[in-house]
Amino acid sequence: MASAQRPILCQKVTTMLQGNSFSIGDRLPGERRLAEMFNTSRNTIREVLCNLETMGYLEIREKSGCYLKSKDGRMSWEMLRRRKSLAANRQLIETLMFVAPRLAKAEASRLSPKDIKKLEAATAKLGDAIINFDLPTVSREYIAFFLTLAKVSGNDYLILLMKELAVASQNLTHAGTGLSEVQIDSLFAYHVELFNALKNGQPEQADKLAERCMETFYQLVLPED
């Protein structure tokens, strides 16, 4: 299932849970049955169930199954920080893919020389991680770059969001193909172009390049659907 369809499936399962078919404490059908009901794969259903557990709707008991815990659910930054799953990885990167291009576009035309120096230092750290084939550090430094950009914006909501993504990235596992030589060249080349667009005050170019960077980063961290 394409990544864009997973939120739709998650909403469908949530709607089912909030209906009259289940009461608090009820055991849900097994993964195979749920996959058949929603015309998807067991792996996708498993991701959705893990997601809903994190959101407070379900309790997953090992060797027992999934049980309805709440029809309202709940969510907090603390809960998100603890998540360790492919679904969590995907959501973290997709959030960054949504925020990064718009942040780059907004800040490209108002960076001071001091701001540019900070972004240059963040880019240098990212380059070192890429050269050393260190994908976990690449992930952290990528988010650190955009956290730096968020701090430049002075937007407290963006700063908090990027800080939380940085913390969550410590649990980021890497199921992608790793760093091939071609990917290394592409990833860092795009990022240097992005830095130059920011430095030269080119909002539209920064927007497009940040999106391209995130697409490449997504392919490195996550397996193909």
C-alpha positions as CSV (number, residue, x, y, z in Angstrom):
1,M,0.0,0.0,0.0
2,A,1.4,3.4,-0.9
3,S,2.4,5.5,2.1
4,A,-0.3,8.1,1.3
5,Q,-3.0,5.5,1.8
6,R,-1.9,4.4,5.2
7,P,-3.5,7.4,7.1
8,I,-6.8,6.6,5.2
9,L,-6.6,3.0,6.4
10,C,-5.8,4.1,9.9
11,Q,-8.8,6.3,9.9
12,K,-11.0,3.5,8.6
13,V,-9.9,1.2,11.4
14,T,-10.4,4.0,14.0
15,T,-13.9,4.5,12.7
16,M,-14.6,0.8,13.1
17,L,-13.3,0.8,16.7
18,Q,-15.4,3.9,17.6
19,G,-18.6,2.3,16.2
20,N,-20.9,-0.1,18.0
21,S,-19.2,-3.4,16.9
22,F,-16.6,-3.3,19.8
23,S,-16.7,-2.5,23.5
24,I,-13.8,-1.6,25.7
25,G,-11.8,-4.7,26.5
26,D,-13.0,-6.6,23.4
27,R,-10.4,-8.6,21.4
28,L,-10.1,-7.5,17.7
29,P,-10.1,-10.0,14.9
30,G,-6.6,-11.3,14.0
31,E,-4.3,-9.6,11.5
32,R,-5.2,-12.0,8.7
33,R,-8.9,-11.3,9.1
34,L,-8.4,-7.5,9.4
35,A,-6.2,-7.6,6.2
36,E,-9.1,-9.3,4.4
37,M,-11.7,-6.9,5.7
38,F,-9.7,-3.8,4.6
39,N,-8.2,-5.4,1.4
40,T,-4.6,-4.9,2.4
41,S,-1.6,-6.8,3.6
42,R,-0.9,-8.2,7.1
43,N,2.2,-6.1,7.3
44,T,0.2,-2.9,6.6
45,I,-2.4,-3.9,9.2
46,R,0.3,-4.6,11.7
47,E,1.7,-1.1,11.2
48,V,-1.8,0.4,11.6
49,L,-2.4,-1.5,14.8
50,C,1.0,-0.5,16.3
51,N,0.0,3.1,15.3
52,L,-3.3,2.9,17.1
53,E,-1.7,1.4,20.2
54,T,0.6,4.4,20.3
55,M,-2.4,6.6,19.9
56,G,-4.1,5.0,22.9
57,Y,-6.9,3.1,21.2
58,L,-5.5,-0.4,21.5
59,E,-3.5,-2.6,23.8
60,I,-1.4,-5.2,22.0
61,R,-0.7,-8.3,24.2
62,E,2.0,-10.6,23.1
63,K,0.7,-14.0,22.0
64,S,-2.8,-12.9,22.8
65,G,-3.9,-10.2,20.3
66,C,-5.2,-6.7,20.2
67,Y,-7.7,-5.4,22.6
68,L,-9.8,-2.2,22.5
69,K,-8.5,0.1,25.2
70,S,-10.2,3.4,24.4
71,K,-12.6,4.8,21.9
72,D,-11.2,8.3,22.3
73,G,-7.5,7.6,22.1
74,R,-4.8,9.9,23.3
75,M,-1.5,11.3,22.1
76,S,1.4,13.1,23.6
77,W,5.0,14.0,22.7
78,E,6.2,11.6,25.4
79,M,4.4,8.7,23.8
80,L,5.7,9.6,20.3
81,R,9.3,9.7,21.6
82,R,9.1,6.1,22.7
83,R,7.8,4.7,19.4
84,K,10.0,2.1,17.7
85,S,8.4,0.8,14.6
86,L,8.4,1.1,10.8
87,A,5.2,3.1,11.1
88,A,6.9,5.5,13.5
89,N,9.9,5.9,11.2
90,R,7.6,6.6,8.2
91,Q,5.6,9.2,10.1
92,L,8.6,11.0,11.3
93,I,10.2,11.2,7.9
94,E,6.8,12.2,6.3
95,T,6.4,15.0,8.8
96,L,9.9,16.2,7.9
97,M,9.0,16.0,4.2
98,F,6.0,18.1,4.8
99,V,7.7,20.8,7.0
100,A,11.2,21.1,5.5
101,P,10.4,22.5,2.0
102,R,8.0,25.1,3.4
103,L,10.5,26.1,6.1
104,A,13.3,26.5,3.6
105,K,11.1,28.6,1.3
106,A,10.0,30.9,4.2
107,E,13.5,31.5,5.5
108,A,15.5,31.7,2.3
109,S,14.9,35.4,1.9
110,R,15.6,36.6,5.4
111,L,18.8,34.8,6.6
112,S,21.5,36.9,8.2
113,P,25.3,36.2,7.7
114,K,25.2,34.7,11.2
115,D,22.3,32.4,10.3
116,I,24.1,31.3,7.2
117,K,27.2,30.5,9.2
118,K,25.2,28.3,11.5
119,L,23.6,26.4,8.6
120,E,27.1,26.0,7.0
121,A,28.3,24.4,10.2
122,A,25.3,22.0,10.2
123,T,25.9,21.1,6.6
124,A,29.6,20.3,7.4
125,K,28.5,17.9,10.1
126,L,26.1,16.3,7.7
127,G,28.8,15.9,5.1
128,D,31.1,14.2,7.7
129,A,28.4,11.7,8.5
130,I,27.7,10.9,4.9
131,I,31.4,10.4,4.1
132,N,31.7,8.0,7.1
133,F,28.7,5.9,5.8
134,D,27.0,6.6,9.2
135,L,23.3,6.5,8.4
136,P,22.0,7.0,12.0
137,T,24.2,10.1,12.3
138,V,23.1,11.3,8.9
139,S,19.5,11.1,10.1
140,R,20.3,13.1,13.2
141,E,22.3,15.7,11.4
142,Y,19.6,16.1,8.7
143,I,17.0,16.9,11.4
144,A,19.6,19.1,13.2
145,F,20.0,21.2,10.0
146,F,16.3,21.9,9.8
147,L,16.1,22.5,13.6
148,T,18.7,25.2,13.1
149,L,16.6,26.7,10.3
150,A,13.5,26.6,12.6
151,K,15.4,28.4,15.3
152,V,16.3,31.1,12.8
153,S,12.6,31.5,12.1
154,G,11.9,32.4,15.7
155,N,8.6,30.4,15.4
156,D,8.2,28.7,18.8
157,Y,5.8,26.1,17.4
158,L,8.2,25.1,14.6
159,I,11.1,25.0,17.0
160,L,9.3,22.7,19.4
161,L,8.2,20.4,16.5
162,M,11.7,20.1,15.2
163,K,13.1,19.5,18.7
164,E,10.6,16.7,19.2
165,L,11.5,15.2,15.8
166,A,15.2,15.4,16.8
167,V,14.5,13.5,20.0
168,A,12.3,10.9,18.2
169,S,15.0,10.4,15.6
170,Q,17.1,8.7,18.3
171,N,14.8,5.7,18.0
172,L,14.9,5.8,14.2
173,T,15.8,2.4,12.7
174,H,17.0,2.2,9.2
175,A,15.4,-0.4,6.9
176,G,16.4,1.2,3.6
177,T,19.1,-0.1,1.3
178,G,21.9,1.8,3.0
179,L,24.3,4.4,1.5
180,S,25.5,3.5,-2.0
181,E,28.1,5.7,-3.7
182,V,25.5,7.1,-6.1
183,Q,23.1,7.9,-3.2
184,I,25.9,9.6,-1.2
185,D,26.7,11.8,-4.2
186,S,23.0,12.6,-4.8
187,L,22.1,13.3,-1.1
188,F,25.0,15.6,-0.4
189,A,24.9,17.3,-3.8
190,Y,21.2,18.2,-3.3
191,H,21.9,19.4,0.2
192,V,24.7,21.6,-0.9
193,E,22.5,23.1,-3.6
194,L,19.8,23.6,-0.9
195,F,22.3,25.4,1.3
196,N,23.4,27.6,-1.6
197,A,19.8,28.5,-2.4
198,L,19.2,29.5,1.2
199,K,22.5,31.5,1.2
200,N,21.6,33.3,-2.0
201,G,18.1,34.1,-1.0
202,Q,16.2,31.9,-3.5
203,P,12.9,30.8,-1.9
204,E,11.4,28.9,-4.8
205,Q,14.7,27.0,-5.5
206,A,15.1,26.2,-1.7
207,D,11.6,24.8,-1.6
208,K,12.2,22.5,-4.6
209,L,15.6,21.4,-3.4
210,A,14.4,20.7,0.2
211,E,11.7,18.5,-1.3
212,R,14.2,16.6,-3.4
213,C,16.5,16.2,-0.4
214,M,13.7,14.7,1.7
215,E,12.7,12.3,-1.1
216,T,16.3,11.0,-1.2
217,F,16.5,10.8,2.5
218,Y,13.2,8.8,2.6
219,Q,14.6,6.2,0.2
220,L,17.7,5.8,2.3
221,V,15.9,5.3,5.6
222,L,12.8,3.4,4.6
223,P,12.3,0.3,2.4
224,E,10.4,0.5,-0.8
225,D,6.7,-0.1,-0.5
